[in-house]
């Protein structure tokens, strides 16, 4: 069985995908900070 998808902490979708055009810079910063939270 092979692994699918990006590696852990892959942020390609946020940088290049749909959300890169939909979020303000402040929202982007908050999302970046939230993605580092575990649990």
N, CA, C and O of each residue as an XYZ file, in Angstrom:
156
protein
N       0.853     -1.178      0.000
C       0.000      0.000      0.000
C       0.899      1.243      0.000
O       1.870      1.308      0.754
N       0.583      2.198     -0.824
C       1.382      3.421     -0.888
C       0.669      4.560     -0.192
O      -0.557      4.583     -0.083
N       1.456      5.492      0.271
C       0.894      6.676      0.921
C       0.357      7.616     -0.144
O       0.917      7.710     -1.236
N      -0.720      8.306      0.168
C      -1.313      9.251     -0.772
C      -1.271     10.645     -0.184
O      -1.218     10.812      1.034
N      -1.295     11.635     -1.040
C      -1.342     13.017     -0.588
C       0.028     13.571     -0.271
O       1.046     12.901     -0.446
N       0.036     14.801      0.196
C       1.283     15.487      0.513
C       1.863     15.037      1.835
O       1.205     14.375      2.638
N       3.093     15.406      2.037
C       3.758     15.091      3.289
C       3.145     15.910      4.418
O       2.442     16.892      4.177
N       3.418     15.498      5.644
C       2.914     16.212      6.811
C       3.347     17.675      6.727
O       4.484     17.966      6.355
N       2.464     18.577      7.064
C       2.684     20.029      7.041
C       2.795     20.606      5.635
O       3.264     21.733      5.473
N       2.376     19.861      4.618
C       2.390     20.365      3.251
C       1.373     21.499      3.136
O       0.205     21.329      3.486
N       1.816     22.649      2.648
C       0.951     23.821      2.579
C       0.695     24.270      1.141
O       0.327     25.422      0.910
N       0.885     23.381      0.185
C       0.705     23.745     -1.214
C      -0.694     24.259     -1.513
O      -0.844     25.224     -2.263
N      -1.715     23.641     -0.948
C      -3.086     24.058     -1.225
C      -3.332     25.484     -0.764
O      -4.028     26.245     -1.436
N      -2.770     25.844      0.368
C      -2.971     27.197      0.879
C      -2.205     28.225      0.068
O      -2.688     29.340     -0.133
N      -1.024     27.867     -0.398
C      -0.187     28.824     -1.116
C      -0.611     28.980     -2.572
O      -0.501     30.066     -3.141
N      -1.098     27.895     -3.175
C      -1.341     27.917     -4.609
C      -2.774     27.603     -5.014
O      -3.132     27.763     -6.181
N      -3.576     27.172     -4.099
C      -4.917     26.716     -4.443
C      -6.001     27.736     -4.183
O      -5.762     28.944     -4.172
N      -7.187     27.225     -3.975
C      -8.380     28.040     -3.793
C      -8.219     29.059     -2.678
O      -8.566     30.227     -2.856
N      -7.701     28.638     -1.535
C      -7.640     29.521     -0.374
C      -6.627     30.648     -0.529
O      -6.719     31.654      0.174
N      -5.673     30.502     -1.424
C      -4.693     31.572     -1.605
C      -5.363     32.845     -2.113
O      -4.857     33.943     -1.880
N      -6.493     32.712     -2.803
C      -7.201     33.883     -3.327
C      -8.365     34.306     -2.445
O      -8.881     35.415     -2.589
N      -8.783     33.437     -1.535
C      -9.990     33.692     -0.758
C      -9.728     34.339      0.599
O     -10.633     34.950      1.168
N      -8.517     34.219      1.128
C      -8.233     34.720      2.468
C      -7.482     36.044      2.424
O      -6.659     36.286      1.541
N      -7.787     36.892      3.398
C      -6.999     38.114      3.555
C      -5.660     37.727      4.176
O      -5.495     36.601      4.646
N      -4.717     38.643      4.178
C      -3.407     38.337      4.756
C      -3.527     37.998      6.241
O      -2.853     37.089      6.725
N      -4.387     38.729      6.970
C      -4.583     38.464      8.396
C      -5.172     37.068      8.613
O      -4.752     36.349      9.520
N      -6.135     36.690      7.789
C      -6.723     35.360      7.899
C      -5.693     34.283      7.572
O      -5.672     33.220      8.192
N      -4.846     34.570      6.599
C      -3.796     33.628      6.220
C      -2.839     33.391      7.386
O      -2.443     32.257      7.654
N      -2.469     34.478      8.080
C      -1.575     34.363      9.238
C      -2.230     33.514     10.322
O      -1.585     32.644     10.906
N      -3.508     33.764     10.590
C      -4.222     32.985     11.603
C      -4.290     31.510     11.221
O      -4.127     30.637     12.073
N      -4.527     31.238      9.958
C      -4.590     29.858      9.495
C      -3.228     29.185      9.625
O      -3.149     28.022     10.020
N      -2.166     29.899      9.297
C      -0.811     29.360      9.452
C      -0.529     29.014     10.910
O       0.026     27.956     11.207
N      -0.910     29.907     11.813
C      -0.691     29.670     13.240
C      -1.523     28.485     13.727
O      -1.042     27.661     14.505
N      -2.759     28.403     13.272
C      -3.641     27.320     13.706
C      -3.166     25.968     13.181
O      -3.387     24.945     13.829
N      -2.525     25.948     12.031
C      -2.076     24.676     11.470
C      -0.930     24.070     12.268
O      -0.639     22.883     12.121
N      -0.283     24.856     13.102
C       0.826     24.359     13.926
C       0.347     23.767     15.246
O       1.128     23.132     15.955
N      -0.921     23.965     15.585
C      -1.467     23.477     16.850
C      -1.767     21.986     16.723
O      -2.375     21.545     15.748
N      -1.336     21.221     17.711
C      -1.615     19.789     17.718
C      -2.707     19.492     18.731
O      -2.806     20.126     19.782
N      -3.527     18.502     18.379
C      -4.538     18.095     19.345
C      -5.927     18.178     18.845
O      -6.866     17.859     19.574
